[in-house]
Amino acid sequence: MSQLKVAVLDMNNNLPNQGMRCIFQIIRNFQERDHVDLVYDVFNVRGSDELPDLSYDVYISSGGPGSPLASDEAWEPRFF
């Protein structure tokens, strides 16, 4: 069985949120129900300017605080 690599992009700027809890629950359910060899890494996009490389199979992004419109935040050029 091959391994599925998932990048979880936390867009909540260090604020607690239900979105990340739900993403982790979905990952756990997928691992348990479908017996998938799944590994994941979490990237704190807005809070720490962390972004994954392109080696992942799946990218899941949470919602986040603030406006969804483009701004001049440091993480945006690399994200897009």
Backbone as XML, in Angstrom:
<?xml version="1.0"?>
<chain id="A" units="angstrom">
  <residue number="1" name="MET">
    <atom name="N" x="0.850" y="-1.181" z="0.000"/>
    <atom name="CA" x="0.000" y="0.000" z="0.000"/>
    <atom name="C" x="0.889" y="1.235" z="0.000"/>
  </residue>
  <residue number="2" name="SER">
    <atom name="N" x="0.586" y="2.180" z="-0.855"/>
    <atom name="CA" x="1.375" y="3.402" z="-0.887"/>
    <atom name="C" x="0.874" y="4.375" z="0.177"/>
  </residue>
  <residue number="3" name="GLN">
    <atom name="N" x="1.723" y="5.280" z="0.510"/>
    <atom name="CA" x="1.411" y="6.256" z="1.543"/>
    <atom name="C" x="0.811" y="7.511" z="0.908"/>
  </residue>
  <residue number="4" name="LEU">
    <atom name="N" x="-0.207" y="8.061" z="1.535"/>
    <atom name="CA" x="-0.854" y="9.286" z="1.090"/>
    <atom name="C" x="-0.340" y="10.425" z="1.960"/>
  </residue>
  <residue number="5" name="LYS">
    <atom name="N" x="0.269" y="11.430" z="1.332"/>
    <atom name="CA" x="0.806" y="12.581" z="2.062"/>
    <atom name="C" x="-0.170" y="13.745" z="1.958"/>
  </residue>
  <residue number="6" name="VAL">
    <atom name="N" x="-0.557" y="14.289" z="3.126"/>
    <atom name="CA" x="-1.529" y="15.379" z="3.181"/>
    <atom name="C" x="-0.885" y="16.594" z="3.841"/>
  </residue>
  <residue number="7" name="ALA">
    <atom name="N" x="-1.038" y="17.743" z="3.210"/>
    <atom name="CA" x="-0.609" y="19.023" z="3.789"/>
    <atom name="C" x="-1.865" y="19.734" z="4.285"/>
  </residue>
  <residue number="8" name="VAL">
    <atom name="N" x="-1.883" y="20.054" z="5.583"/>
    <atom name="CA" x="-3.007" y="20.784" z="6.168"/>
    <atom name="C" x="-2.546" y="22.224" z="6.357"/>
  </residue>
  <residue number="9" name="LEU">
    <atom name="N" x="-3.219" y="23.143" z="5.673"/>
    <atom name="CA" x="-2.844" y="24.551" z="5.727"/>
    <atom name="C" x="-3.769" y="25.275" z="6.699"/>
  </residue>
  <residue number="10" name="ASP">
    <atom name="N" x="-3.214" y="25.661" z="7.840"/>
    <atom name="CA" x="-3.963" y="26.374" z="8.864"/>
    <atom name="C" x="-3.920" y="27.864" z="8.531"/>
  </residue>
  <residue number="11" name="MET">
    <atom name="N" x="-5.072" y="28.409" z="8.159"/>
    <atom name="CA" x="-5.171" y="29.807" z="7.741"/>
    <atom name="C" x="-5.708" y="30.712" z="8.852"/>
  </residue>
  <residue number="12" name="ASN">
    <atom name="N" x="-5.717" y="30.247" z="10.095"/>
    <atom name="CA" x="-6.406" y="30.954" z="11.169"/>
    <atom name="C" x="-5.547" y="31.924" z="11.967"/>
  </residue>
  <residue number="13" name="ASN">
    <atom name="N" x="-4.327" y="32.152" z="11.558"/>
    <atom name="CA" x="-3.484" y="33.185" z="12.149"/>
    <atom name="C" x="-3.358" y="33.027" z="13.664"/>
  </residue>
  <residue number="14" name="ASN">
    <atom name="N" x="-3.088" y="31.800" z="14.097"/>
    <atom name="CA" x="-2.874" y="31.474" z="15.507"/>
    <atom name="C" x="-4.122" y="31.594" z="16.381"/>
  </residue>
  <residue number="15" name="LEU">
    <atom name="N" x="-5.291" y="31.674" z="15.798"/>
    <atom name="CA" x="-6.519" y="31.740" z="16.574"/>
    <atom name="C" x="-7.159" y="30.361" z="16.644"/>
  </residue>
  <residue number="16" name="PRO">
    <atom name="N" x="-7.736" y="30.002" z="17.806"/>
    <atom name="CA" x="-8.424" y="28.709" z="17.903"/>
    <atom name="C" x="-9.624" y="28.674" z="16.966"/>
  </residue>
  <residue number="17" name="ASN">
    <atom name="N" x="-9.930" y="27.484" z="16.448"/>
    <atom name="CA" x="-11.029" y="27.414" z="15.495"/>
    <atom name="C" x="-11.558" y="25.995" z="15.377"/>
  </residue>
  <residue number="18" name="GLN">
    <atom name="N" x="-12.783" y="25.875" z="14.952"/>
    <atom name="CA" x="-13.414" y="24.570" z="14.770"/>
    <atom name="C" x="-13.004" y="23.920" z="13.450"/>
  </residue>
  <residue number="19" name="GLY">
    <atom name="N" x="-12.602" y="24.705" z="12.486"/>
    <atom name="CA" x="-12.223" y="24.172" z="11.184"/>
    <atom name="C" x="-11.096" y="23.156" z="11.271"/>
  </residue>
  <residue number="20" name="MET">
    <atom name="N" x="-10.069" y="23.480" z="12.036"/>
    <atom name="CA" x="-8.937" y="22.560" z="12.166"/>
    <atom name="C" x="-9.364" y="21.299" z="12.907"/>
  </residue>
  <residue number="21" name="ARG">
    <atom name="N" x="-10.170" y="21.437" z="13.936"/>
    <atom name="CA" x="-10.669" y="20.258" z="14.657"/>
    <atom name="C" x="-11.399" y="19.335" z="13.693"/>
  </residue>
  <residue number="22" name="CYS">
    <atom name="N" x="-12.225" y="19.909" z="12.846"/>
    <atom name="CA" x="-12.986" y="19.104" z="11.875"/>
    <atom name="C" x="-12.077" y="18.449" z="10.843"/>
  </residue>
  <residue number="23" name="ILE">
    <atom name="N" x="-11.068" y="19.156" z="10.388"/>
    <atom name="CA" x="-10.122" y="18.577" z="9.429"/>
    <atom name="C" x="-9.423" y="17.374" z="10.042"/>
  </residue>
  <residue number="24" name="PHE">
    <atom name="N" x="-8.978" y="17.495" z="11.298"/>
    <atom name="CA" x="-8.313" y="16.371" z="11.959"/>
    <atom name="C" x="-9.265" y="15.197" z="12.149"/>
  </residue>
  <residue number="25" name="GLN">
    <atom name="N" x="-10.521" y="15.485" z="12.433"/>
    <atom name="CA" x="-11.506" y="14.406" z="12.582"/>
    <atom name="C" x="-11.717" y="13.683" z="11.251"/>
  </residue>
  <residue number="26" name="ILE">
    <atom name="N" x="-11.781" y="14.412" z="10.171"/>
    <atom name="CA" x="-11.935" y="13.809" z="8.844"/>
    <atom name="C" x="-10.726" y="12.921" z="8.526"/>
  </residue>
  <residue number="27" name="ILE">
    <atom name="N" x="-9.529" y="13.401" z="8.832"/>
    <atom name="CA" x="-8.319" y="12.613" z="8.592"/>
    <atom name="C" x="-8.357" y="11.323" z="9.413"/>
  </residue>
  <residue number="28" name="ARG">
    <atom name="N" x="-8.694" y="11.428" z="10.703"/>
    <atom name="CA" x="-8.769" y="10.231" z="11.557"/>
    <atom name="C" x="-9.810" y="9.246" z="11.033"/>
  </residue>
  <residue number="29" name="ASN">
    <atom name="N" x="-10.974" y="9.760" z="10.653"/>
    <atom name="CA" x="-12.022" y="8.884" z="10.120"/>
    <atom name="C" x="-11.557" y="8.176" z="8.852"/>
  </residue>
  <residue number="30" name="PHE">
    <atom name="N" x="-10.894" y="8.889" z="7.990"/>
    <atom name="CA" x="-10.400" y="8.318" z="6.734"/>
    <atom name="C" x="-9.376" y="7.223" z="7.012"/>
  </residue>
  <residue number="31" name="GLN">
    <atom name="N" x="-8.470" y="7.477" z="7.966"/>
    <atom name="CA" x="-7.455" y="6.484" z="8.315"/>
    <atom name="C" x="-8.090" y="5.225" z="8.894"/>
  </residue>
  <residue number="32" name="GLU">
    <atom name="N" x="-9.033" y="5.408" z="9.814"/>
    <atom name="CA" x="-9.646" y="4.270" z="10.505"/>
    <atom name="C" x="-10.612" y="3.493" z="9.609"/>
  </residue>
  <residue number="33" name="ARG">
    <atom name="N" x="-11.473" y="4.201" z="8.909"/>
    <atom name="CA" x="-12.496" y="3.536" z="8.113"/>
    <atom name="C" x="-11.922" y="2.873" z="6.879"/>
  </residue>
  <residue number="34" name="ASP">
    <atom name="N" x="-11.041" y="3.574" z="6.189"/>
    <atom name="CA" x="-10.524" y="3.073" z="4.918"/>
    <atom name="C" x="-9.148" y="2.431" z="5.041"/>
  </residue>
  <residue number="35" name="HIS">
    <atom name="N" x="-8.590" y="2.421" z="6.254"/>
    <atom name="CA" x="-7.286" y="1.803" z="6.513"/>
    <atom name="C" x="-6.219" y="2.308" z="5.541"/>
  </residue>
  <residue number="36" name="VAL">
    <atom name="N" x="-6.182" y="3.613" z="5.393"/>
    <atom name="CA" x="-5.232" y="4.252" z="4.492"/>
    <atom name="C" x="-3.968" y="4.618" z="5.267"/>
  </residue>
  <residue number="37" name="ASP">
    <atom name="N" x="-2.825" y="4.353" z="4.656"/>
    <atom name="CA" x="-1.556" y="4.776" z="5.237"/>
    <atom name="C" x="-1.391" y="6.257" z="4.907"/>
  </residue>
  <residue number="38" name="LEU">
    <atom name="N" x="-1.830" y="7.091" z="5.827"/>
    <atom name="CA" x="-1.885" y="8.532" z="5.597"/>
    <atom name="C" x="-1.007" y="9.233" z="6.615"/>
  </residue>
  <residue number="39" name="VAL">
    <atom name="N" x="-0.181" y="10.136" z="6.133"/>
    <atom name="CA" x="0.609" y="11.000" z="7.007"/>
    <atom name="C" x="0.263" y="12.437" z="6.653"/>
  </residue>
  <residue number="40" name="TYR">
    <atom name="N" x="0.319" y="13.298" z="7.660"/>
    <atom name="CA" x="0.004" y="14.695" z="7.382"/>
    <atom name="C" x="0.945" y="15.613" z="8.148"/>
  </residue>
  <residue number="41" name="ASP">
    <atom name="N" x="1.123" y="16.780" z="7.582"/>
    <atom name="CA" x="1.884" y="17.850" z="8.209"/>
    <atom name="C" x="0.996" y="19.079" z="8.231"/>
  </residue>
  <residue number="42" name="VAL">
    <atom name="N" x="1.116" y="19.862" z="9.303"/>
    <atom name="CA" x="0.334" y="21.083" z="9.449"/>
    <atom name="C" x="1.246" y="22.275" z="9.200"/>
  </residue>
  <residue number="43" name="PHE">
    <atom name="N" x="0.759" y="23.216" z="8.412"/>
    <atom name="CA" x="1.507" y="24.429" z="8.082"/>
    <atom name="C" x="0.723" y="25.640" z="8.575"/>
  </residue>
  <residue number="44" name="ASN">
    <atom name="N" x="1.348" y="26.428" z="9.425"/>
    <atom name="CA" x="0.725" y="27.629" z="9.979"/>
    <atom name="C" x="0.983" y="28.770" z="8.993"/>
  </residue>
  <residue number="45" name="VAL">
    <atom name="N" x="0.131" y="28.871" z="7.992"/>
    <atom name="CA" x="0.373" y="29.764" z="6.858"/>
    <atom name="C" x="0.412" y="31.233" z="7.279"/>
  </residue>
  <residue number="46" name="ARG">
    <atom name="N" x="-0.650" y="31.714" z="7.876"/>
    <atom name="CA" x="-0.698" y="33.146" z="8.229"/>
    <atom name="C" x="0.118" y="33.474" z="9.470"/>
  </residue>
  <residue number="47" name="GLY">
    <atom name="N" x="0.118" y="32.594" z="10.458"/>
    <atom name="CA" x="0.797" y="32.892" z="11.716"/>
    <atom name="C" x="2.307" y="32.808" z="11.646"/>
  </residue>
  <residue number="48" name="SER">
    <atom name="N" x="2.837" y="31.890" z="10.831"/>
    <atom name="CA" x="4.291" y="31.674" z="10.782"/>
    <atom name="C" x="4.862" y="31.694" z="9.368"/>
  </residue>
  <residue number="49" name="ASP">
    <atom name="N" x="4.051" y="32.044" z="8.385"/>
    <atom name="CA" x="4.503" y="32.088" z="6.991"/>
    <atom name="C" x="5.058" y="30.733" z="6.548"/>
  </residue>
  <residue number="50" name="GLU">
    <atom name="N" x="4.407" y="29.631" z="6.992"/>
    <atom name="CA" x="4.819" y="28.276" z="6.622"/>
    <atom name="C" x="3.973" y="27.789" z="5.455"/>
  </residue>
  <residue number="51" name="LEU">
    <atom name="N" x="4.640" y="27.260" z="4.455"/>
    <atom name="CA" x="3.943" y="26.703" z="3.298"/>
    <atom name="C" x="4.591" y="25.383" z="2.898"/>
  </residue>
  <residue number="52" name="PRO">
    <atom name="N" x="3.782" y="24.430" z="2.439"/>
    <atom name="CA" x="4.346" y="23.151" z="1.999"/>
    <atom name="C" x="4.969" y="23.258" z="0.622"/>
  </residue>
  <residue number="53" name="ASP">
    <atom name="N" x="5.798" y="22.282" z="0.309"/>
    <atom name="CA" x="6.306" y="22.195" z="-1.061"/>
    <atom name="C" x="5.281" y="21.444" z="-1.904"/>
  </residue>
  <residue number="54" name="LEU">
    <atom name="N" x="5.629" y="21.085" z="-3.087"/>
    <atom name="CA" x="4.676" y="20.439" z="-3.995"/>
    <atom name="C" x="4.765" y="18.911" z="-3.971"/>
  </residue>
  <residue number="55" name="SER">
    <atom name="N" x="5.328" y="18.347" z="-2.907"/>
    <atom name="CA" x="5.486" y="16.894" z="-2.829"/>
    <atom name="C" x="4.279" y="16.180" z="-2.215"/>
  </residue>
  <residue number="56" name="TYR">
    <atom name="N" x="3.270" y="16.907" z="-1.801"/>
    <atom name="CA" x="2.104" y="16.297" z="-1.154"/>
    <atom name="C" x="1.085" y="15.834" z="-2.191"/>
  </residue>
  <residue number="57" name="ASP">
    <atom name="N" x="0.310" y="14.825" z="-1.793"/>
    <atom name="CA" x="-0.741" y="14.305" z="-2.662"/>
    <atom name="C" x="-2.032" y="15.100" z="-2.527"/>
  </residue>
  <residue number="58" name="VAL">
    <atom name="N" x="-2.273" y="15.608" z="-1.316"/>
    <atom name="CA" x="-3.513" y="16.326" z="-1.014"/>
    <atom name="C" x="-3.163" y="17.575" z="-0.213"/>
  </residue>
  <residue number="59" name="TYR">
    <atom name="N" x="-3.863" y="18.683" z="-0.512"/>
    <atom name="CA" x="-3.707" y="19.931" z="0.230"/>
    <atom name="C" x="-5.086" y="20.317" z="0.744"/>
  </residue>
  <residue number="60" name="ILE">
    <atom name="N" x="-5.191" y="20.481" z="2.078"/>
    <atom name="CA" x="-6.460" y="20.880" z="2.685"/>
    <atom name="C" x="-6.220" y="22.196" z="3.402"/>
  </residue>
  <residue number="61" name="SER">
    <atom name="N" x="-7.044" y="23.179" z="3.094"/>
    <atom name="CA" x="-6.882" y="24.500" z="3.683"/>
    <atom name="C" x="-8.089" y="24.831" z="4.542"/>
  </residue>
  <residue number="62" name="SER">
    <atom name="N" x="-7.825" y="25.296" z="5.756"/>
    <atom name="CA" x="-8.917" y="25.746" z="6.612"/>
    <atom name="C" x="-9.352" y="27.134" z="6.163"/>
  </residue>
  <residue number="63" name="GLY">
    <atom name="N" x="-10.458" y="27.578" z="6.674"/>
    <atom name="CA" x="-10.836" y="28.980" z="6.500"/>
    <atom name="C" x="-9.980" y="29.782" z="7.450"/>
  </residue>
  <residue number="64" name="GLY">
    <atom name="N" x="-10.246" y="31.016" z="7.566"/>
    <atom name="CA" x="-9.440" y="31.801" z="8.489"/>
    <atom name="C" x="-10.104" y="33.104" z="8.851"/>
  </residue>
  <residue number="65" name="PRO">
    <atom name="N" x="-9.529" y="33.783" z="9.790"/>
    <atom name="CA" x="-10.056" y="35.086" z="10.171"/>
    <atom name="C" x="-9.676" y="36.130" z="9.139"/>
  </residue>
  <residue number="66" name="GLY">
    <atom name="N" x="-10.407" y="37.167" z="9.099"/>
    <atom name="CA" x="-10.074" y="38.271" z="8.207"/>
    <atom name="C" x="-10.720" y="38.140" z="6.845"/>
  </residue>
  <residue number="67" name="SER">
    <atom name="N" x="-10.419" y="39.064" z="6.020"/>
    <atom name="CA" x="-10.995" y="39.170" z="4.685"/>
    <atom name="C" x="-10.395" y="38.142" z="3.734"/>
  </residue>
  <residue number="68" name="PRO">
    <atom name="N" x="-11.207" y="37.556" z="2.865"/>
    <atom name="CA" x="-10.663" y="36.645" z="1.858"/>
    <atom name="C" x="-10.041" y="37.381" z="0.665"/>
  </residue>
  <residue number="69" name="LEU">
    <atom name="N" x="-10.139" y="38.690" z="0.648"/>
    <atom name="CA" x="-9.575" y="39.468" z="-0.451"/>
    <atom name="C" x="-8.059" y="39.579" z="-0.310"/>
  </residue>
  <residue number="70" name="ALA">
    <atom name="N" x="-7.392" y="39.752" z="-1.416"/>
    <atom name="CA" x="-5.935" y="39.875" z="-1.424"/>
    <atom name="C" x="-5.490" y="41.046" z="-0.559"/>
  </residue>
  <residue number="71" name="SER">
    <atom name="N" x="-4.347" y="40.867" z="0.098"/>
    <atom name="CA" x="-3.765" y="41.928" z="0.916"/>
    <atom name="C" x="-2.263" y="41.937" z="0.680"/>
  </residue>
  <residue number="72" name="ASP">
    <atom name="N" x="-1.541" y="42.628" z="1.523"/>
    <atom name="CA" x="-0.091" y="42.684" z="1.350"/>
    <atom name="C" x="0.631" y="41.861" z="2.408"/>
  </residue>
  <residue number="73" name="GLU">
    <atom name="N" x="-0.024" y="40.822" z="2.941"/>
    <atom name="CA" x="0.610" y="39.975" z="3.952"/>
    <atom name="C" x="1.745" y="39.163" z="3.323"/>
  </residue>
  <residue number="74" name="ALA">
    <atom name="N" x="2.778" y="38.890" z="4.126"/>
    <atom name="CA" x="4.003" y="38.259" z="3.628"/>
    <atom name="C" x="3.771" y="36.883" z="3.019"/>
  </residue>
  <residue number="75" name="TRP">
    <atom name="N" x="2.829" y="36.106" z="3.506"/>
    <atom name="CA" x="2.627" y="34.740" z="3.045"/>
    <atom name="C" x="1.943" y="34.652" z="1.679"/>
  </residue>
  <residue number="76" name="GLU">
    <atom name="N" x="1.237" y="35.720" z="1.291"/>
    <atom name="CA" x="0.394" y="35.647" z="0.086"/>
    <atom name="C" x="1.128" y="35.365" z="-1.219"/>
  </residue>
  <residue number="77" name="PRO">
    <atom name="N" x="2.216" y="36.026" z="-1.536"/>
    <atom name="CA" x="2.873" y="35.739" z="-2.834"/>
    <atom name="C" x="3.274" y="34.267" z="-2.983"/>
  </residue>
  <residue number="78" name="ARG">
    <atom name="N" x="3.823" y="33.686" z="-1.924"/>
    <atom name="CA" x="4.237" y="32.286" z="-1.995"/>
    <atom name="C" x="3.044" y="31.350" z="-2.022"/>
  </residue>
  <residue number="79" name="PHE">
    <atom name="N" x="1.973" y="31.716" z="-1.333"/>
    <atom name="CA" x="0.761" y="30.887" z="-1.285"/>
    <atom name="C" x="0.116" y="30.792" z="-2.664"/>
  </residue>
  <residue number="80" name="PHE">
    <atom name="N" x="-0.005" y="31.923" z="-3.338"/>
    <atom name="CA" x="-0.675" y="31.930" z="-4.626"/>
    <atom name="C" x="0.278" y="31.591" z="-5.754"/>
  </residue>
</chain>
